[in-house]
């Protein structure tokens, strides 16, 4: 069984060939896909895509790049998407990104906590993006996440010692694309 736990199939880059790509997934024996949202619009389209294909599931959430435009209605929208759709299996992609800083760090931290609290309430796992925000990401997860919900660090570039601490908390660590970057260094 092959399981793609993080595919942005609803990304605009796939508008011309999305159906062909999805058909290819089945041909390549990819049995399950989780398609996370990155903002409210992509969370909505992720749910729609999951309802169209039996092997695609959705996650709803707002990526740290896009939290600057949120207001209090965002949590209500995410909650409604998650509770009204059986194929929503996680809250994500959420987290902190201090590399690009597309949103002020204080706002990133605020919305990261709010989305984890929503996951706690709904008893859904979280999909985490952590880029150059290791200490804050760890502290927020440690202090906010209910130990009973799952967690995968989708974008992780921290060191081995921190990864071991996440594993002790029951989190999974993915191997991100950044390991292929020419300027990547061993931590």
C-alpha positions, 0 to 999 in steps of 0.5 A: 500500500502506498499512502501520500500523506501530503499532496496539494492536488488542488494547487493551481499548478495542476489546473490543466492536468489534475484529472490525469495526475489523479488517474496516474496515482491510481495506476501507480498504486497510490491507495490513499492521499491526504490533501491539506489546505493552505488557506480557507479557499484551498481548504474548501477545494480540498474537501470538494476534491476529497468528495469526488475521489474515494481514495483522497481525504482532506485536511483543512487549515491555514498555512503560516504564510496566509494567516495575516488575512484571517479574522475570527470567522476563519476558525468557524469556517474550518470547524464547519468544514471539518465537522460537516465532511466525513473525509476531513481527517486532519487540521493542516497545514498549520505552523510557523514559517520564520524563513519567509515571514509572510505574516508577522511572527506574533500573528503566526503564533496566535493562529497556530495555537488557535488551529491546534485548539480546534484540532484538540476540540475535534480530536483530529491530528495536526499537520505541521509546517516548521521552517526556521521556527524550531523553538517556538513550534516545539513550545507551542505544540508541547503546551497546546496540543492534546497528547491524544491527537496525532501530529506529523511534522510535514516540513521539518528541518530541525536537528536530531535531538529536537526530532527525538523530543517530538517522537517522545510526544508521539509526533511523526517526522517527514523527510522534507524536500529541503534535504535535496537543496544544494545548500542544505547542511547537516544539523 
